[in-house]
Amino acid sequence: MSIENIDVTSPRLLVLTRRDPTCIFFSLFITSLRLSRGKLTHVSVVDYLFEPIIEDLLQHYDNVLMLDICDEFNIANMSRKAVSKMSIDLKVLVDSRELIKSGGQNVETFLDISTVLYLLEHPEHVLDVGYLTIESLEKIDRPCLPGSTYLNVNDSIRLSLAPYIPEITGSENIKIDATDVESLLKLMGEKLLKNRFSGILLDTLLYSSYSVRGGALVQDLMLILESHFWKDEYINIIDTAKLENPLLDKRLYNTCLEYVKNISNIIQKILKSRDYATDVDNMVSFYRLCKILRFHRKWREMKITCRPRRGVICSASGSNIEVSSREYSLLSKDGIHVVCYEE
């Protein structure tokens, strides 16, 4: 899917997307781009495609963008709308630079943040992006770990979800004496391989950190946004991006650590179970677990289930799931397959 699916002309556009930091910042890119052209955009984060709010929103918008979500959906009114679909990948992110020439600084910044977030989630591409220029952010020669430039190494590593580091992420009692990247890579490699994760996750640490100029590290923004989504708490992420060292705020740090601990505990539970299956109570955890566990050797045998509301089930697996008449695909990319259905 190409950038031609980004609507920059219609007066009103509804964007439907997921509770995912990359999706949110790319939505901000589209919103800012259209705002610079005097166009109205409404972004709605959805957990499944047959929730009533979507039907209500569709009454007011004839133009709809399905951003990084499914092709199959159960919305009767959708057939009467102009619907575009876009899956966020590296080509879309690179090609979108053609649209920022007249959009202003915010447009470029949001696109660059989206690009860095995508690479943090896709270490398999980190070594293939030498041609990519990220001009609106400041490049910092430090590994991509939360607070890597101002927290001590132990605090930075225990907050790490991209990459997730078994036995270290979310740990209360860790003491790492490694002072150089080579030692850190060796330590993390040992933990990943011991727990049957792909060593490709280490590629993320070969990619430099980036920060909003005079503001927050991109990896900090990912963690802060995601942890507040998880707690269903409001966060002004645009103002947070302007903070130079946001994780020095104890409240923000503790919120992030609580979320990271929860994710780590669930992963350990899954890996110790006989059937590699678990239920979670939150769609943010649901997506993060998928992103981490897709690099595990047993991912194709795993199943993660979430019930975002009574009577609705969302199920994720590493195996392609047949979509029946009562099941609707929410996501199918990067080896992650998600279907939702009503009980």
Residue pairs with C-beta under 8 A, 6 or more apart in sequence:
1 85
1 86
1 87
1 92
2 91
2 92
2 95
3 92
3 95
3 96
3 98
3 99
5 65
5 84
5 85
5 86
6 30
6 33
6 65
6 84
6 86
6 96
6 99
7 13
7 34
7 63
7 65
7 84
8 33
8 34
8 37
8 39
8 99
9 37
9 39
10 39
10 62
10 63
10 82
11 39
11 40
12 39
12 40
12 41
12 42
12 60
12 61
12 62
12 63
13 30
13 34
13 39
13 40
13 41
13 42
13 61
13 63
13 64
13 65
14 41
14 42
14 44
14 57
14 58
14 60
14 61
14 63
14 64
14 65
15 27
15 30
15 31
15 41
15 42
15 43
15 44
15 64
15 65
15 67
16 44
16 46
16 49
16 54
16 64
16 65
16 66
16 67
16 69
17 23
17 24
17 26
17 27
17 43
17 44
17 45
17 46
17 66
17 67
17 68
17 69
18 45
18 46
18 47
18 67
18 68
18 69
18 287
18 330
18 331
19 45
19 47
19 229
19 283
19 284
19 287
20 68
20 287
21 117
21 221
21 222
21 225
21 226
22 68
22 88
22 114
22 117
22 118
22 121
23 45
23 67
23 68
23 88
24 45
24 225
24 237
25 110
25 113
25 114
25 117
25 221
26 67
26 68
26 88
26 93
26 110
26 111
26 114
27 43
27 67
28 110
28 238
29 96
29 107
29 110
29 111
29 114
30 41
30 43
30 65
30 67
31 41
31 43
32 103
32 104
32 106
32 107
32 110
33 99
33 100
33 103
33 107
34 40
34 41
35 41
36 102
36 103
36 104
36 107
42 57
42 61
44 53
44 54
44 57
46 53
46 54
46 69
47 283
47 308
47 314
47 340
48 308
48 312
48 314
48 328
48 330
48 340
49 69
49 70
49 73
49 74
49 75
49 328
49 330
49 340
50 73
50 74
50 75
50 312
50 328
50 340
50 342
51 309
51 312
54 75
55 75
55 76
55 77
58 64
58 75
58 77
58 78
58 81
59 77
61 81
62 81
62 82
63 81
63 82
63 84
64 78
64 81
64 82
64 83
64 84
65 83
65 84
65 85
65 86
66 73
66 83
66 84
66 85
66 86
67 86
67 88
68 86
68 87
68 88
68 331
68 333
69 330
69 331
70 328
70 329
70 330
70 331
70 332
71 85
71 329
71 332
72 323
72 328
72 329
73 328
74 328
86 92
87 333
88 114
88 118
89 118
89 333
90 118
90 119
90 122
90 125
90 129
93 111
93 114
93 115
93 118
94 115
94 132
96 111
97 111
99 107
100 107
100 108
100 111
105 136
108 135
108 136
109 136
109 137
109 212
111 136
112 134
112 135
112 136
112 137
112 210
113 137
113 212
113 218
113 221
113 241
115 132
115 134
116 134
116 137
116 210
116 218
117 218
117 222
118 125
119 125
119 126
119 129
119 204
119 207
120 144
120 162
120 204
120 207
120 218
120 219
120 222
121 162
121 291
122 334
123 163
123 200
123 201
123 202
123 203
123 204
123 207
124 200
124 203
126 203
126 204
126 206
126 207
127 203
127 206
134 210
136 213
137 210
137 211
137 212
137 213
137 218
138 210
138 211
138 212
138 213
138 214
139 208
139 209
139 210
140 148
140 149
140 208
140 209
140 210
140 211
140 217
141 208
141 209
142 148
142 149
142 208
142 209
143 181
143 184
143 205
143 209
144 162
144 204
144 205
144 207
144 208
144 209
144 219
145 156
145 157
145 159
145 160
145 205
145 209
145 219
146 156
146 159
146 160
146 217
146 219
146 220
146 223
146 247
146 256
147 155
147 156
147 159
147 217
147 220
147 245
147 247
148 156
148 209
148 217
148 219
149 209
149 211
149 217
150 245
150 247
150 248
151 159
151 247
151 248
153 176
153 178
153 179
153 184
154 174
154 175
154 176
155 247
155 253
157 165
157 168
157 169
157 174
157 176
157 184
158 168
158 169
158 170
158 171
158 174
158 257
158 260
159 169
159 223
159 247
159 256
159 257
159 260
160 168
160 169
160 260
161 169
161 223
161 226
161 260
161 263
161 288
161 292
162 204
162 219
162 222
162 291
163 188
163 192
163 201
163 202
163 204
163 205
164 197
164 201
164 263
164 264
164 267
164 292
165 188
165 191
165 192
166 191
166 192
166 194
166 195
166 197
166 267
167 191
167 195
168 174
168 176
168 188
168 191
169 260
169 263
169 264
170 257
170 260
170 261
170 262
170 263
170 264
170 265
171 264
176 184
176 187
178 184
178 186
178 187
181 205
184 205
185 202
185 205
188 201
188 202
188 205
189 199
189 202
192 198
192 199
192 201
192 202
193 199
195 271
195 296
196 296
196 297
196 298
197 295
197 296
197 297
198 295
198 296
198 297
200 295
201 295
209 217
209 218
209 219
210 217
210 218
211 217
211 218
212 218
212 221
212 241
212 242
214 242
214 244
215 241
215 242
215 243
215 244
216 224
216 240
216 241
216 242
216 243
216 244
216 245
216 246
220 246
220 247
221 237
221 240
221 241
223 256
223 259
223 260
224 235
224 237
224 240
224 246
224 247
224 252
224 255
224 256
225 235
225 237
225 240
226 259
226 284
226 288
227 255
227 256
227 258
227 259
227 260
228 234
228 235
228 255
229 284
230 259
230 262
230 282
230 284
230 285
231 255
231 258
231 259
233 255
240 246
243 249
246 252
247 253
247 256
262 285
263 285
263 288
263 289
263 292
266 278
266 280
266 285
266 289
267 289
267 292
267 293
269 278
270 276
270 277
270 278
270 289
270 293
270 302
270 304
271 296
271 298
275 303
276 298
276 301
276 302
276 303
277 302
277 303
277 304
277 305
278 303
278 304
278 305
279 304
279 305
279 306
279 307
280 286
280 289
280 304
280 305
280 306
281 306
281 307
282 306
283 306
283 308
283 314
285 306
286 304
286 306
286 314
286 316
289 304
289 316
290 304
290 316
290 336
290 338
291 334
291 336
293 299
293 302
293 304
293 318
294 318
294 334
294 335
294 336
296 302
299 318
299 335
300 317
300 318
300 319
301 318
302 317
302 318
303 315
303 316
303 317
304 315
304 316
304 317
305 313
305 314
305 315
305 316
306 313
306 314
306 315
306 316
307 313
307 314
308 314
311 342
311 343
312 340
312 341
312 342
312 343
313 340
313 341
313 342
313 343
314 330
314 338
314 339
314 340
315 321
315 338
315 339
315 340
316 331
316 336
316 337
316 338
317 337
318 335
318 336
318 337
319 337
320 332
320 337
321 327
321 329
321 337
321 339
323 329
323 339
324 341
326 341
326 342
327 339
327 340
327 341
328 339
328 340
328 341
329 337
329 338
329 339
330 338
330 339
330 340
331 337
331 338
332 338
